[in-house]
Amino acid sequence: MQEDSDRSPIGDESMIIPIRCFTCGYPIGAVWEEFVKRVRAGEDPAKVLDELGIKRYCCRRILISHVELVREVMYFTKKS
C-alpha cells in the first residue's frame, strides 16, 4: 500500500455524488457540499436535510449513505 504522501491529490471535496436521485430524479448533487460541511461541524444530519429541503426518503438515503470509494479504486487503475 502506498504512503499518504504518494496518493493522488483527491480531497474530500471531490467526491462523486449522484446529480439526481436514482428513484425520483430530484436534483440532489447541489446540496452535497453544504450537507457534508454542516454534518462535519456537528449538526444533526436529519435536521440539515430538512433545512436543505430534502424531504423524500429516497433522496435522503443517497446523501446519508454515500461512501467515497474513489480513494480505494484509484490504486487499481491501469497505468499507461
GROMACS elastic network, one bead per residue, 0.5 to 0.9 nm:
[ bonds ]
;  ai    aj funct       b0    kb
    1    75     6  0.88230   500
    2     5     6  0.81228   500
    2     6     6  0.62093   500
    2     7     6  0.69605   500
    2    75     6  0.88168   500
    3     6     6  0.54040   500
    3     7     6  0.68010   500
    4     7     6  0.53045   500
    4     8     6  0.86749   500
    5     8     6  0.83872   500
    6     9     6  0.88835   500
    7    10     6  0.80646   500
    7    71     6  0.84370   500
    7    75     6  0.89056   500
    8    11     6  0.86730   500
    8    71     6  0.82124   500
    8    74     6  0.83371   500
   10    13     6  0.79958   500
   10    14     6  0.63308   500
   10    15     6  0.82629   500
   10    70     6  0.82548   500
   10    71     6  0.75213   500
   11    14     6  0.56629   500
   11    15     6  0.76050   500
   12    15     6  0.59183   500
   12    68     6  0.82691   500
   13    33     6  0.71679   500
   14    17     6  0.88908   500
   15    67     6  0.87419   500
   15    68     6  0.61084   500
   15    69     6  0.84125   500
   15    70     6  0.73372   500
   16    19     6  0.89931   500
   16    68     6  0.71977   500
   16    69     6  0.85493   500
   16    70     6  0.76950   500
   17    20     6  0.88262   500
   17    28     6  0.85935   500
   17    29     6  0.62412   500
   17    32     6  0.74152   500
   17    62     6  0.85475   500
   17    63     6  0.80926   500
   17    66     6  0.74111   500
   17    68     6  0.85957   500
   18    21     6  0.68787   500
   18    22     6  0.79676   500
   18    27     6  0.86227   500
   18    28     6  0.72859   500
   18    29     6  0.59139   500
   18    62     6  0.81624   500
   18    63     6  0.89805   500
   19    25     6  0.88234   500
   19    26     6  0.85468   500
   19    27     6  0.58099   500
   19    28     6  0.57116   500
   19    30     6  0.73589   500
   20    23     6  0.86398   500
   20    24     6  0.80950   500
   20    25     6  0.51189   500
   20    26     6  0.53467   500
   20    28     6  0.52934   500
   20    29     6  0.63505   500
   20    59     6  0.83864   500
   21    24     6  0.57104   500
   21    26     6  0.52831   500
   21    27     6  0.63383   500
   21    28     6  0.63326   500
   21    29     6  0.85681   500
   21    58     6  0.71152   500
   21    59     6  0.54761   500
   21    60     6  0.89980   500
   21    62     6  0.72292   500
   22    25     6  0.59409   500
   22    26     6  0.83355   500
   22    58     6  0.79577   500
   22    59     6  0.79937   500
   22    62     6  0.83697   500
   23    26     6  0.83140   500
   23    58     6  0.64115   500
   23    59     6  0.78103   500
   24    56     6  0.87842   500
   24    58     6  0.73939   500
   24    59     6  0.78161   500
   25    28     6  0.86187   500
   25    59     6  0.87303   500
   26    59     6  0.73797   500
   27    30     6  0.70893   500
   27    31     6  0.86821   500
   27    59     6  0.87608   500
   28    31     6  0.58090   500
   28    32     6  0.69986   500
   28    54     6  0.79053   500
   28    59     6  0.70076   500
   28    60     6  0.89682   500
   28    62     6  0.87362   500
   28    63     6  0.79922   500
   29    32     6  0.54894   500
   29    33     6  0.83468   500
   29    63     6  0.88778   500
   30    33     6  0.73296   500
   30    34     6  0.83109   500
   31    34     6  0.55074   500
   31    35     6  0.60295   500
   31    36     6  0.87159   500
   31    49     6  0.88786   500
   31    52     6  0.70559   500
   31    54     6  0.88390   500
   31    63     6  0.89898   500
   32    35     6  0.50882   500
   32    36     6  0.61725   500
   32    37     6  0.85495   500
   32    63     6  0.71036   500
   33    36     6  0.52719   500
   33    37     6  0.60712   500
   33    38     6  0.86102   500
   34    37     6  0.51419   500
   34    38     6  0.61461   500
   34    39     6  0.85401   500
   34    48     6  0.88188   500
   34    52     6  0.85014   500
   35    38     6  0.54174   500
   35    39     6  0.61260   500
   35    40     6  0.85550   500
   35    45     6  0.76670   500
   35    48     6  0.65198   500
   35    49     6  0.71457   500
   35    52     6  0.79329   500
   35    63     6  0.81210   500
   36    39     6  0.52101   500
   36    40     6  0.60005   500
   36    41     6  0.84768   500
   36    45     6  0.89096   500
   36    63     6  0.89814   500
   37    40     6  0.53487   500
   37    41     6  0.62957   500
   38    42     6  0.66681   500
   38    43     6  0.58117   500
   38    44     6  0.83849   500
   38    45     6  0.81436   500
   38    48     6  0.71422   500
   39    42     6  0.52015   500
   39    44     6  0.64137   500
   39    45     6  0.58672   500
   39    48     6  0.74545   500
   40    43     6  0.72658   500
   42    45     6  0.87430   500
   43    46     6  0.87400   500
   43    47     6  0.74640   500
   43    48     6  0.69441   500
   44    47     6  0.53746   500
   44    48     6  0.62924   500
   44    49     6  0.87950   500
   45    48     6  0.50473   500
   45    49     6  0.61447   500
   45    50     6  0.85940   500
   45    64     6  0.75380   500
   46    49     6  0.52371   500
   46    50     6  0.62432   500
   46    51     6  0.87148   500
   46    60     6  0.84773   500
   46    64     6  0.89207   500
   47    50     6  0.50870   500
   47    51     6  0.62134   500
   47    52     6  0.86269   500
   48    51     6  0.51362   500
   48    52     6  0.61373   500
   48    53     6  0.86763   500
   48    54     6  0.87853   500
   49    52     6  0.50397   500
   49    53     6  0.62638   500
   49    54     6  0.52085   500
   49    55     6  0.72631   500
   49    60     6  0.70916   500
   49    63     6  0.87601   500
   50    53     6  0.52229   500
   50    54     6  0.57269   500
   50    55     6  0.62282   500
   51    54     6  0.76153   500
   52    55     6  0.86806   500
   54    57     6  0.81615   500
   54    59     6  0.66681   500
   54    60     6  0.64039   500
   55    58     6  0.87830   500
   55    59     6  0.75606   500
   55    60     6  0.71768   500
   56    59     6  0.55359   500
   56    60     6  0.63171   500
   56    61     6  0.88192   500
   57    61     6  0.60333   500
   57    62     6  0.87355   500
   58    61     6  0.54520   500
   58    62     6  0.67921   500
   59    62     6  0.54247   500
   59    63     6  0.67091   500
   59    64     6  0.88387   500
   60    63     6  0.53458   500
   60    64     6  0.60513   500
   60    65     6  0.83663   500
   61    64     6  0.51267   500
   61    65     6  0.56722   500
   61    66     6  0.80435   500
   62    65     6  0.54642   500
   62    66     6  0.57960   500
   63    66     6  0.55461   500
   64    67     6  0.88564   500
   68    71     6  0.71488   500
   68    72     6  0.81710   500
   69    72     6  0.51554   500
   69    73     6  0.63048   500
   69    74     6  0.84940   500
   70    73     6  0.54290   500
   70    74     6  0.58672   500
   71    74     6  0.55236   500
   71    75     6  0.74619   500
   72    75     6  0.65207   500
   72    76     6  0.81105   500
   73    76     6  0.54302   500
   73    77     6  0.71571   500
   74    77     6  0.56480   500
   75    78     6  0.85620   500
